[in-house]
Amino acid sequence: MIFAENYGEAGALTRYGPRHGLPHPYSGHMSYADWDPPPAAADGPVLLVHQDGSDRVTRHFTGCRQVARVDNRHGVDNEESHAAVVLCTGTARSWPELWPALRHFS
């Protein structure tokens, strides 16, 4: 499962991910959160995409380690440049319990 901190990251993964075999992403940002929360039974590995310097997202997951950084390889600086890609072993609580804490509008 993939969880993106913001709708821009989630939207890019929705658009370009399938051709690379990536699963549908989830995000608690803005109205993207209304489309579909993760299934309640999902408890396995979670790949997080988020901005560095904040544990706002990672604190809700277990066994997290950074595995990559976002890089467009063209030197085009944007707000997603160098975002952390973090692999976690699972969630600290069930998705229905986490979802309200992961929703945000800023």
N, C-alpha and C positions, 0 to 999 in steps of 0.2 A: 504494500500500500504506500502511496505517496501523499504527504500532507505538506502543502505550501503555506507559508505565512501570509502571503497576500494574493489577491485575485489576479494580478499581472503574471506572477509565477505560475499560478494554477491554470490560467488561460493559455499561456504558452505551452504548458505540458499537455493540456487538452488538445490543442491544435497540432503540435508536432510530435507528441509522445507515441501515438499509435504506430506510426511508421517505424519506430525504433523498438516496438514491443513493450512499451511502458504501460502500466495500468492507469486507469482513470484517477486523476488527482482529486484531493479534497482540500478545501480551505475554509477557515472560519471568518474570512475577511469580507466585510460589506455584504452585499446580496449573494455573493458566491456561496455563502453558507446556507442559503435557503434552498439551493438546488438539490443537494442531497448530503446528509451527514454520512459518515462511514457506517457500514453495517455493525450492529451491536455485537455480533459474534466475532468480528475481526479483532484478533489480539496478537497476531504475529508481527514480523518485522515491519517497521515503519521507516520510510525514507523521508527526512525532513528537509525542506529548503527554506532557509531563513537568513535574515541579516545578522551579522556578527554583533557581539557586544550585548546581547540580551538573552536571558534564560527564560523569557516569557513563554516560549514554546517548549524548549527542551525539558523544562522541569516537570512536564506532564508525561514524560516518557522514560523508559528505563534502558540501561546499557548503551548509552549514546556515545558515538565516536565519529568525528569528522572524517569523511572519505573523499571529499572533493570540494572544489569551489566552482562557482559559475564563471565561465569565461567565454565571451563571444568570439574569441580568436581573431578579431578584426580591429582591436584597439579602440572600439567605440565605447566610451564611458557612459554608463547609465546607472539608474538606481539599483539595478540587479547585479551589476558588476561585483564580482568577488563574494557573492552571497555564499553562505556555507551550505554544503550538502552533507547531511548527518544521517548515519544509519543507526537506528535504535532497535533493541531486541523486542520491545513491546510498549504497551501503554501502562501508565501507573494506576489507572482505573479504567472502567469500561467506557466505551465511546459515548453512550448516553449520559454518563456522569461527567465526562470531560467536555463535551460539546459546548455547553454554556460558557465554560471558562476559556475556550479557544475562539469563541466568536468575538470579533472586534470591529470597530467602525473607524479606525484611524490608521 
